[in-house]
């Protein structure tokens, strides 16, 4: 070898990005020196004979011996194993940068040779460039395809990114979970033939939610009614509404079986069940209104107006049902509608006025 004015300082670096060495043997990086690396690789191989990082460390020692032999004293050569973090890539980068800085400060390399067991560890190349020129990269691949490993790394990263998002996690894990529960319930009830119908309904609801943001709108609607009393009254109102729909459906079947005319059947259902539907909505609004009053919120008057509007609409529908049934005449129906409309207008302007008054008193 020709004489060199200044000896090269070549650092052979092996990187264990996910810190298998630390996790499986308890050895902390940086591991500096040939003997210490041989000891670390041996312990790691004994702890897990299938561990590729053990082969990478042995490979780094081999490269160290080869480079030392080639330069034959004309260059300072050292070998080091740098460890990252087992749980988080960002923490791994921080730890690798810290250890590299520590080693570079003491050895002061002019060239670096990276020994890698795969594509994941080679992500540290930009970090290595901060300390010295990359002289080369040696890959130690044992019983596996490099293309296959690249594919594995890519899939792994996409899965980690996918599962880090609550929305994506709900889609990837939540929908299969719902379908599994649905299929189990249908199996228990002996309704397997309806499984595809149920799955179609679930898939349709998910697609509609993704297309129109129904979930966020439902969430906003629930939040409008409140988080304490308003939430309980909302749940009670929904239960009452479901009961009213069931009673209305049952009553419709009975009246259909008795061959009632359609208009009479509709009128009877509105008279007998409509009040319960109206009550369910009024309960929703009033519970939210009471909570808003307790919290000094102006939208309490909006909710009170909502309950008043529901009551007025039920009065109109009730009068219409009586007219369809023949219990009242057209004049009486129109008078009831007129009176109810006047009540709605008065309630509307009263709501606006009360809102202005209480907003001036510091209500939100």
Residue pairs with C-beta under 8 A, 6 or more apart in sequence:
1 70
1 71
1 72
1 74
3 74
4 74
4 75
7 74
7 75
7 76
8 71
8 74
8 75
8 76
8 110
8 111
9 75
9 76
9 78
9 107
9 108
9 109
9 110
9 111
10 67
10 71
10 75
10 76
10 77
10 78
10 109
10 110
10 111
10 112
10 113
10 135
11 77
11 78
11 79
11 80
11 103
11 104
11 107
11 109
11 111
11 112
11 113
11 132
12 60
12 63
12 64
12 67
12 77
12 78
12 79
12 80
12 112
12 113
12 115
13 60
13 79
13 80
13 81
13 82
13 100
13 112
13 113
13 114
13 115
13 128
14 37
14 56
14 57
14 59
14 60
14 79
14 80
14 81
14 82
14 114
14 115
14 116
15 81
15 82
15 84
15 96
15 114
15 116
15 121
15 124
16 22
16 29
16 53
16 56
16 57
16 81
16 82
16 83
16 84
16 121
17 84
17 92
17 96
17 120
17 121
17 123
17 124
18 84
18 85
18 86
18 92
18 120
19 29
19 83
19 84
19 85
19 86
19 92
19 95
20 44
20 48
20 51
20 53
20 86
21 27
21 29
21 31
21 40
21 44
21 53
21 57
21 81
21 83
22 28
22 29
22 83
22 86
23 86
24 44
24 47
24 48
24 51
25 40
25 43
25 44
25 47
27 40
27 43
27 44
28 83
29 81
29 82
29 83
29 95
29 99
30 80
30 81
30 82
30 83
30 99
30 100
30 102
30 103
31 37
31 40
31 57
31 80
31 81
31 83
32 78
32 79
32 80
32 103
33 78
33 79
33 80
34 61
34 64
34 65
34 79
37 57
37 60
37 61
37 79
37 80
37 81
38 58
38 61
40 57
40 81
41 54
41 55
41 57
41 58
41 61
42 54
44 51
44 53
44 54
44 57
45 51
45 54
48 54
52 117
52 118
52 140
52 142
52 144
53 117
55 117
55 140
55 142
56 115
56 116
56 117
56 121
56 140
57 81
58 140
59 115
59 117
59 138
59 140
60 79
60 81
60 115
60 138
61 79
63 79
63 113
63 115
63 138
64 77
64 78
64 79
67 75
67 77
67 113
68 77
71 77
76 107
78 107
78 109
80 103
80 107
82 96
82 99
82 100
82 103
82 124
83 95
83 96
83 99
84 91
84 92
84 93
84 95
84 96
85 91
85 92
85 94
85 95
93 124
93 127
96 124
96 127
97 127
100 127
100 128
100 130
100 131
101 131
104 131
104 132
109 131
109 132
110 132
110 133
111 132
111 133
111 134
111 135
112 128
112 131
112 132
112 133
112 134
112 135
113 134
113 135
113 136
113 137
113 138
114 121
114 122
114 124
114 125
114 128
114 134
114 136
114 137
114 138
115 137
115 138
115 139
115 140
116 122
116 137
116 138
116 139
116 140
117 139
117 140
117 141
117 142
118 139
118 141
118 146
118 149
118 153
119 146
119 149
119 150
119 153
120 153
122 137
125 134
125 137
128 134
139 146
141 149
162 168
162 169
162 172
163 169
163 172
163 173
171 206
175 202
175 203
175 206
178 202
179 199
179 202
182 195
182 198
182 199
182 202
183 195
183 199
186 192
186 194
186 195
186 198
205 214
208 214
209 215
222 231
222 234
224 288
224 299
225 231
225 233
225 234
225 284
225 285
225 287
225 288
225 303
226 233
226 234
226 287
226 288
226 291
226 292
227 291
228 291
229 287
229 288
229 290
229 291
229 294
230 287
230 288
230 290
230 291
230 292
232 287
233 283
233 284
233 286
233 287
233 288
233 290
234 284
234 287
234 288
236 280
236 283
236 284
236 287
237 280
237 281
237 282
237 283
237 284
237 287
238 280
238 284
239 280
240 276
240 279
240 280
240 283
241 277
241 280
241 281
243 276
244 273
244 276
244 277
244 280
245 277
247 272
247 273
247 276
248 269
248 273
248 277
251 268
251 269
251 272
251 273
252 265
252 269
255 264
255 265
255 268
255 269
256 265
260 268
263 324
264 324
264 325
266 321
266 324
267 320
267 321
267 322
267 324
267 325
268 321
268 325
270 317
270 318
270 320
270 321
271 318
271 321
271 322
271 325
274 314
274 317
274 318
274 321
275 314
275 318
277 314
278 310
278 311
278 313
278 314
281 306
281 307
281 310
282 307
282 310
282 311
285 303
285 304
285 306
285 307
285 310
286 303
286 304
286 307
288 300
288 303
289 300
289 301
289 303
289 304
289 307
290 300
292 298
292 299
292 300
292 303
293 300
295 364
296 358
296 362
296 363
296 364
297 363
297 364
298 355
298 358
298 359
298 363
298 364
301 351
301 354
301 355
301 358
302 351
302 355
304 351
305 347
305 348
305 350
305 351
308 343
308 344
308 347
309 344
309 347
312 340
312 341
312 343
312 344
312 347
315 336
315 340
316 336
316 337
316 340
319 328
319 332
319 333
319 336
319 337
319 340
320 333
322 328
322 333
323 329
323 330
323 332
323 333
328 336
